[in-house]
Amino acid sequence: MRQKKGLVLRNVCGENVIIGEGLEAIDFGRLLCLNDTAAWLWQKASDMGEFTIDTLADALCEEYDVTYEQAIDDVTAIVAKWQETQIVE
């Protein structure tokens, strides 16, 4: 998977939000708010370019004190939201 082009993570009034920049913003008329962990994962996925649930879960385990099973569950839920809102492909 990879993030769709033209989407960026910004901090707006203390909230982590994904917004569209440039022409891509025309089709993305709303903000998507992320909690701190989801924002961290979004940035990690951006750094990776191509990512999988497994690679993000591994990164989550390296950064936070969480079991691999919990990381898989959390990342699966977050990525499902990203797919639902069509911000990853």
N, CA, C and O atoms as a GROMACS GRO file, in nm:
protein
  356
    1MET      N    1   0.083  -0.117   0.000
    1MET     CA    2   0.000   0.000   0.000
    1MET      C    3   0.088   0.124   0.000
    1MET      O    4   0.207   0.120   0.031
    2ARG      N    5   0.022   0.235  -0.037
    2ARG     CA    6   0.091   0.363  -0.027
    2ARG      C    7  -0.012   0.473  -0.010
    2ARG      O    8  -0.129   0.456  -0.044
    3GLN      N    9   0.032   0.585   0.043
    3GLN     CA   10  -0.057   0.699   0.061
    3GLN      C   11  -0.085   0.762  -0.075
    3GLN      O   12   0.000   0.763  -0.163
    4LYS      N   13  -0.206   0.815  -0.091
    4LYS     CA   14  -0.237   0.886  -0.213
    4LYS      C   15  -0.157   1.015  -0.218
    4LYS      O   16  -0.131   1.078  -0.115
    5LYS      N   17  -0.118   1.054  -0.337
    5LYS     CA   18  -0.041   1.176  -0.355
    5LYS      C   19  -0.126   1.298  -0.323
    5LYS      O   20  -0.248   1.297  -0.342
    6GLY      N   21  -0.060   1.402  -0.275
    6GLY     CA   22  -0.127   1.527  -0.249
    6GLY      C   23  -0.187   1.539  -0.111
    6GLY      O   24  -0.246   1.642  -0.079
    7LEU      N   25  -0.174   1.436  -0.028
    7LEU     CA   26  -0.227   1.441   0.108
    7LEU      C   27  -0.112   1.464   0.206
    7LEU      O   28  -0.007   1.401   0.195
    8VAL      N   29  -0.133   1.553   0.300
    8VAL     CA   30  -0.028   1.585   0.397
    8VAL      C   31  -0.087   1.587   0.538
    8VAL      O   32  -0.205   1.615   0.558
    9LEU      N   33  -0.002   1.556   0.633
    9LEU     CA   34  -0.039   1.562   0.775
    9LEU      C   35   0.000   1.700   0.827
    9LEU      O   36   0.114   1.743   0.812
   10ARG      N   37  -0.096   1.767   0.888
   10ARG     CA   38  -0.072   1.899   0.946
   10ARG      C   39  -0.129   1.903   1.087
   10ARG      O   40  -0.217   1.825   1.122
   11ASN      N   41  -0.077   1.995   1.167
   11ASN     CA   42  -0.134   2.021   1.298
   11ASN      C   43  -0.216   2.149   1.285
   11ASN      O   44  -0.161   2.256   1.259
   12VAL      N   45  -0.347   2.136   1.303
   12VAL     CA   46  -0.438   2.250   1.291
   12VAL      C   47  -0.508   2.269   1.425
   12VAL      O   48  -0.585   2.184   1.469
   13CYS      N   49  -0.480   2.379   1.488
   13CYS     CA   50  -0.540   2.411   1.619
   13CYS      C   51  -0.523   2.298   1.720
   13CYS      O   52  -0.615   2.266   1.795
   14GLY      N   53  -0.405   2.236   1.720
   14GLY     CA   54  -0.376   2.129   1.814
   14GLY      C   55  -0.424   1.991   1.774
   14GLY      O   56  -0.408   1.896   1.850
   15GLU      N   57  -0.485   1.979   1.656
   15GLU     CA   58  -0.534   1.850   1.607
   15GLU      C   59  -0.449   1.804   1.489
   15GLU      O   60  -0.411   1.884   1.404
   16ASN      N   61  -0.418   1.673   1.484
   16ASN     CA   62  -0.348   1.614   1.370
   16ASN      C   63  -0.452   1.587   1.262
   16ASN      O   64  -0.547   1.512   1.284
   17VAL      N   65  -0.433   1.648   1.145
   17VAL     CA   66  -0.530   1.629   1.037
   17VAL      C   67  -0.458   1.599   0.906
   17VAL      O   68  -0.348   1.648   0.881
   18ILE      N   69  -0.522   1.518   0.825
   18ILE     CA   70  -0.475   1.493   0.690
   18ILE      C   71  -0.559   1.580   0.598
   18ILE      O   72  -0.682   1.575   0.601
   19ILE      N   73  -0.491   1.660   0.517
   19ILE     CA   74  -0.561   1.747   0.424
   19ILE      C   75  -0.500   1.732   0.285
   19ILE      O   76  -0.385   1.690   0.270
   20GLY      N   77  -0.577   1.767   0.185
   20GLY     CA   78  -0.528   1.764   0.048
   20GLY      C   79  -0.463   1.896   0.013
   20GLY      O   80  -0.507   2.002   0.057
   21GLU      N   81  -0.357   1.889  -0.066
   21GLU     CA   82  -0.290   2.008  -0.115
   21GLU      C   83  -0.298   2.009  -0.266
   21GLU      O   84  -0.297   1.902  -0.329
   22GLY      N   85  -0.304   2.124  -0.325
   22GLY     CA   86  -0.304   2.137  -0.470
   22GLY      C   87  -0.433   2.087  -0.531
   22GLY      O   88  -0.540   2.095  -0.469
   23LEU      N   89  -0.424   2.035  -0.653
   23LEU     CA   90  -0.542   1.990  -0.725
   23LEU      C   91  -0.613   1.874  -0.657
   23LEU      O   92  -0.734   1.859  -0.670
   24GLU      N   93  -0.537   1.790  -0.585
   24GLU     CA   94  -0.597   1.677  -0.516
   24GLU      C   95  -0.698   1.722  -0.410
   24GLU      O   96  -0.789   1.647  -0.377
   25ALA      N   97  -0.682   1.843  -0.357
   25ALA     CA   98  -0.771   1.894  -0.253
   25ALA      C   99  -0.912   1.915  -0.305
   25ALA      O  100  -1.008   1.915  -0.227
   26ILE      N  101  -0.927   1.931  -0.435
   26ILE     CA  102  -1.060   1.951  -0.492
   26ILE      C  103  -1.150   1.832  -0.463
   26ILE      O  104  -1.269   1.850  -0.436
   27ASP      N  105  -1.096   1.711  -0.468
   27ASP     CA  106  -1.173   1.590  -0.444
   27ASP      C  107  -1.175   1.549  -0.297
   27ASP      O  108  -1.238   1.449  -0.262
   28PHE      N  109  -1.107   1.622  -0.212
   28PHE     CA  110  -1.098   1.586  -0.071
   28PHE      C  111  -1.145   1.706   0.010
   28PHE      O  112  -1.064   1.782   0.062
   29GLY      N  113  -1.275   1.721   0.021
   29GLY     CA  114  -1.333   1.841   0.078
   29GLY      C  115  -1.349   1.839   0.228
   29GLY      O  116  -1.426   1.918   0.282
   30ARG      N  117  -1.281   1.752   0.298
   30ARG     CA  118  -1.292   1.750   0.443
   30ARG      C  119  -1.157   1.716   0.506
   30ARG      O  120  -1.065   1.670   0.438
   31LEU      N  121  -1.148   1.740   0.633
   31LEU     CA  122  -1.028   1.707   0.709
   31LEU      C  123  -1.048   1.572   0.774
   31LEU      O  124  -1.160   1.539   0.815
   32LEU      N  125  -0.945   1.494   0.784
   32LEU     CA  126  -0.948   1.368   0.856
   32LEU      C  127  -0.860   1.382   0.979
   32LEU      O  128  -0.738   1.396   0.967
   33CYS      N  129  -0.921   1.379   1.096
   33CYS     CA  130  -0.848   1.394   1.222
   33CYS      C  131  -0.788   1.261   1.266
   33CYS      O  132  -0.852   1.156   1.254
   34LEU      N  133  -0.665   1.265   1.316
   34LEU     CA  134  -0.595   1.146   1.363
   34LEU      C  135  -0.550   1.168   1.507
   34LEU      O  136  -0.511   1.277   1.546
   35ASN      N  137  -0.558   1.060   1.586
   35ASN     CA  138  -0.499   1.068   1.719
   35ASN      C  139  -0.346   1.063   1.704
   35ASN      O  140  -0.295   1.044   1.593
   36ASP      N  141  -0.274   1.079   1.814
   36ASP     CA  142  -0.128   1.087   1.806
   36ASP      C  143  -0.065   0.961   1.748
   36ASP      O  144   0.029   0.969   1.669
   37THR      N  145  -0.116   0.844   1.785
   37THR     CA  146  -0.060   0.719   1.733
   37THR      C  147  -0.087   0.705   1.584
   37THR      O  148   0.002   0.668   1.508
   38ALA      N  149  -0.209   0.734   1.542
   38ALA     CA  150  -0.242   0.727   1.399
   38ALA      C  151  -0.159   0.827   1.319
   38ALA      O  152  -0.116   0.796   1.208
   39ALA      N  153  -0.137   0.945   1.374
   39ALA     CA  154  -0.054   1.045   1.307
   39ALA      C  155   0.090   0.996   1.296
   39ALA      O  156   0.155   1.015   1.193
   40TRP      N  157   0.140   0.933   1.402
   40TRP     CA  158   0.275   0.878   1.399
   40TRP      C  159   0.285   0.770   1.291
   40TRP      O  160   0.382   0.765   1.215
   41LEU      N  161   0.182   0.684   1.284
   41LEU     CA  162   0.181   0.578   1.182
   41LEU      C  163   0.173   0.638   1.041
   41LEU      O  164   0.237   0.587   0.949
   42TRP      N  165   0.094   0.744   1.024
   42TRP     CA  166   0.084   0.809   0.894
   42TRP      C  167   0.221   0.862   0.850
   42TRP      O  168   0.261   0.845   0.735
   43GLN      N  169   0.292   0.926   0.944
   43GLN     CA  170   0.425   0.977   0.912
   43GLN      C  171   0.521   0.862   0.881
   43GLN      O  172   0.602   0.871   0.788
   44LYS      N  173   0.512   0.754   0.959
   44LYS     CA  174   0.599   0.638   0.935
   44LYS      C  175   0.571   0.578   0.797
   44LYS      O  176   0.663   0.544   0.723
   45ALA      N  177   0.441   0.566   0.762
   45ALA     CA  178   0.403   0.514   0.630
   45ALA      C  179   0.455   0.606   0.520
   45ALA      O  180   0.498   0.558   0.414
   46SER      N  181   0.450   0.736   0.543
   46SER     CA  182   0.503   0.832   0.446
   46SER      C  183   0.653   0.812   0.427
   46SER      O  184   0.701   0.814   0.314
   47ASP      N  185   0.725   0.793   0.536
   47ASP     CA  186   0.869   0.770   0.529
   47ASP      C  187   0.902   0.641   0.453
   47ASP      O  188   1.001   0.635   0.380
   48MET      N  189   0.817   0.538   0.471
   48MET     CA  190   0.840   0.409   0.406
   48MET      C  191   0.808   0.412   0.257
   48MET      O  192   0.870   0.339   0.179
   49GLY      N  193   0.714   0.494   0.217
   49GLY     CA  194   0.668   0.491   0.078
   49GLY      C  195   0.567   0.379   0.060
   49GLY      O  196   0.446   0.402   0.070
   50GLU      N  197   0.614   0.260   0.035
   50GLU     CA  198   0.530   0.141   0.030
   50GLU      C  199   0.528   0.080   0.169
   50GLU      O  200   0.632   0.070   0.234
   51PHE      N  201   0.411   0.038   0.214
   51PHE     CA  202   0.401  -0.020   0.348
   51PHE      C  203   0.296  -0.130   0.349
   51PHE      O  204   0.211  -0.140   0.261
   52THR      N  205   0.304  -0.212   0.452
   52THR     CA  206   0.204  -0.316   0.478
   52THR      C  207   0.161  -0.303   0.623
   52THR      O  208   0.223  -0.231   0.702
   53ILE      N  209   0.056  -0.372   0.658
   53ILE     CA  210   0.014  -0.375   0.798
   53ILE      C  211   0.127  -0.430   0.884
   53ILE      O  212   0.153  -0.380   0.993
   54ASP      N  213   0.194  -0.534   0.835
   54ASP     CA  214   0.304  -0.594   0.911
   54ASP      C  215   0.419  -0.497   0.934
   54ASP      O  216   0.473  -0.489   1.044
   55THR      N  217   0.458  -0.421   0.829
   55THR     CA  218   0.571  -0.330   0.846
   55THR      C  219   0.536  -0.216   0.942
   55THR      O  220   0.621  -0.171   1.019
   56LEU      N  221   0.411  -0.168   0.937
   56LEU     CA  222   0.369  -0.065   1.032
   56LEU      C  223   0.359  -0.120   1.174
   56LEU      O  224   0.394  -0.051   1.270
   57ALA      N  225   0.311  -0.244   1.188
   57ALA     CA  226   0.302  -0.306   1.321
   57ALA      C  227   0.443  -0.324   1.379
   57ALA      O  228   0.464  -0.301   1.498
   58ASP      N  229   0.538  -0.366   1.297
   58ASP     CA  230   0.677  -0.379   1.344
   58ASP      C  231   0.730  -0.245   1.393
   58ASP      O  232   0.793  -0.238   1.498
   59ALA      N  233   0.705  -0.138   1.317
   59ALA     CA  234   0.750  -0.005   1.355
   59ALA      C  235   0.685   0.040   1.485
   59ALA      O  236   0.749   0.101   1.570
   60LEU      N  237   0.557   0.010   1.499
   60LEU     CA  238   0.484   0.046   1.621
   60LEU      C  239   0.544  -0.023   1.743
   60LEU      O  240   0.559   0.038   1.848
   61CYS      N  241   0.579  -0.150   1.727
   61CYS     CA  242   0.641  -0.225   1.838
   61CYS      C  243   0.777  -0.168   1.875
   61CYS      O  244   0.814  -0.166   1.992
   62GLU      N  245   0.852  -0.121   1.775
   62GLU     CA  246   0.984  -0.064   1.803
   62GLU      C  247   0.973   0.069   1.877
   62GLU      O  248   1.059   0.102   1.958
   63GLU      N  249   0.868   0.145   1.848
   63GLU     CA  250   0.853   0.279   1.906
   63GLU      C  251   0.781   0.279   2.041
   63GLU      O  252   0.815   0.358   2.129
   64TYR      N  253   0.683   0.191   2.055
   64TYR     CA  254   0.598   0.190   2.175
   64TYR      C  255   0.606   0.055   2.245
   64TYR      O  256   0.643  -0.046   2.184
   65ASP      N  257   0.573   0.053   2.371
   65ASP     CA  258   0.571  -0.070   2.449
   65ASP      C  259   0.437  -0.139   2.427
   65ASP      O  260   0.344  -0.123   2.507
   66VAL      N  261   0.429  -0.215   2.319
   66VAL     CA  262   0.304  -0.282   2.280
   66VAL      C  263   0.340  -0.420   2.224
   66VAL      O  264   0.444  -0.437   2.160
   67THR      N  265   0.253  -0.517   2.248
   67THR     CA  266   0.278  -0.650   2.193
   67THR      C  267   0.252  -0.649   2.043
   67THR      O  268   0.180  -0.563   1.992
   68TYR      N  269   0.310  -0.744   1.975
   68TYR     CA  270   0.290  -0.752   1.830
   68TYR      C  271   0.143  -0.777   1.797
   68TYR      O  272   0.091  -0.721   1.701
   69GLU      N  273   0.078  -0.859   1.876
   69GLU     CA  274  -0.064  -0.888   1.851
   69GLU      C  275  -0.148  -0.762   1.864
   69GLU      O  276  -0.237  -0.738   1.781
   70GLN      N  277  -0.122  -0.680   1.967
   70GLN     CA  278  -0.196  -0.555   1.983
   70GLN      C  279  -0.163  -0.457   1.871
   70GLN      O  280  -0.251  -0.386   1.822
   71ALA      N  281  -0.036  -0.453   1.831
   71ALA     CA  282   0.005  -0.365   1.722
   71ALA      C  283  -0.066  -0.403   1.592
   71ALA      O  284  -0.114  -0.315   1.520
   72ILE      N  285  -0.074  -0.532   1.564
   72ILE     CA  286  -0.145  -0.578   1.443
   72ILE      C  287  -0.291  -0.536   1.449
   72ILE      O  288  -0.344  -0.485   1.351
   73ASP      N  289  -0.356  -0.555   1.562
   73ASP     CA  290  -0.497  -0.516   1.577
   73ASP      C  291  -0.515  -0.366   1.555
   73ASP      O  292  -0.605  -0.323   1.483
   74ASP      N  293  -0.430  -0.288   1.618
   74ASP     CA  294  -0.441  -0.142   1.609
   74ASP      C  295  -0.413  -0.093   1.467
   74ASP      O  296  -0.488  -0.011   1.413
   75VAL      N  297  -0.307  -0.142   1.407
   75VAL     CA  298  -0.271  -0.099   1.272
   75VAL      C  299  -0.378  -0.143   1.172
   75VAL      O  300  -0.414  -0.068   1.082
   76THR      N  301  -0.429  -0.264   1.188
   76THR     CA  302  -0.536  -0.312   1.098
   76THR      C  303  -0.657  -0.219   1.104
   76THR      O  304  -0.715  -0.186   1.001
   77ALA      N  305  -0.695  -0.178   1.223
   77ALA     CA  306  -0.810  -0.088   1.239
   77ALA      C  307  -0.782   0.049   1.176
   77ALA      O  308  -0.869   0.105   1.108
   78ILE      N  309  -0.664   0.102   1.198
   78ILE     CA  310  -0.630   0.233   1.143
   78ILE      C  311  -0.623   0.228   0.991
   78ILE      O  312  -0.677   0.315   0.923
   79VAL      N  313  -0.557   0.127   0.936
   79VAL     CA  314  -0.545   0.115   0.791
   79VAL      C  315  -0.682   0.092   0.727
   79VAL      O  316  -0.708   0.141   0.617
   80ALA      N  317  -0.771   0.020   0.794
   80ALA     CA  318  -0.907   0.001   0.743
   80ALA      C  319  -0.978   0.136   0.729
   80ALA      O  320  -1.049   0.160   0.631
   81LYS      N  321  -0.960   0.225   0.827
   81LYS     CA  322  -1.017   0.361   0.818
   81LYS      C  323  -0.956   0.437   0.702
   81LYS      O  324  -1.027   0.507   0.629
   82TRP      N  325  -0.825   0.425   0.684
   82TRP     CA  326  -0.759   0.492   0.572
   82TRP      C  327  -0.814   0.442   0.439
   82TRP      O  328  -0.835   0.520   0.346
   83GLN      N  329  -0.836   0.310   0.430
   83GLN     CA  330  -0.892   0.253   0.307
   83GLN      C  331  -1.035   0.300   0.286
   83GLN      O  332  -1.076   0.331   0.174
   84GLU      N  333  -1.111   0.304   0.393
   84GLU     CA  334  -1.252   0.346   0.386
   84GLU      C  335  -1.263   0.491   0.334
   84GLU      O  336  -1.353   0.522   0.256
   85THR      N  337  -1.172   0.576   0.378
   85THR     CA  338  -1.174   0.715   0.334
   85THR      C  339  -1.093   0.737   0.207
   85THR      O  340  -1.083   0.850   0.158
   86GLN      N  341  -1.036   0.630   0.154
   86GLN     CA  342  -0.964   0.630   0.027
   86GLN      C  343  -0.844   0.724   0.025
   86GLN      O  344  -0.821   0.796  -0.072
   87ILE      N  345  -0.768   0.722   0.134
   87ILE     CA  346  -0.647   0.803   0.139
   87ILE      C  347  -0.521   0.719   0.118
   87ILE      O  348  -0.410   0.772   0.116
   88VAL      N  349  -0.540   0.588   0.103
   88VAL     CA  350  -0.431   0.498   0.067
   88VAL      C  351  -0.475   0.416  -0.054
   88VAL      O  352  -0.594   0.398  -0.080
   89GLU      N  353  -0.377   0.368  -0.126
   89GLU     CA  354  -0.406   0.283  -0.242
   89GLU      C  355  -0.312   0.165  -0.247
   89GLU      O  356  -0.322   0.083  -0.338
   0.00000   0.00000   0.00000
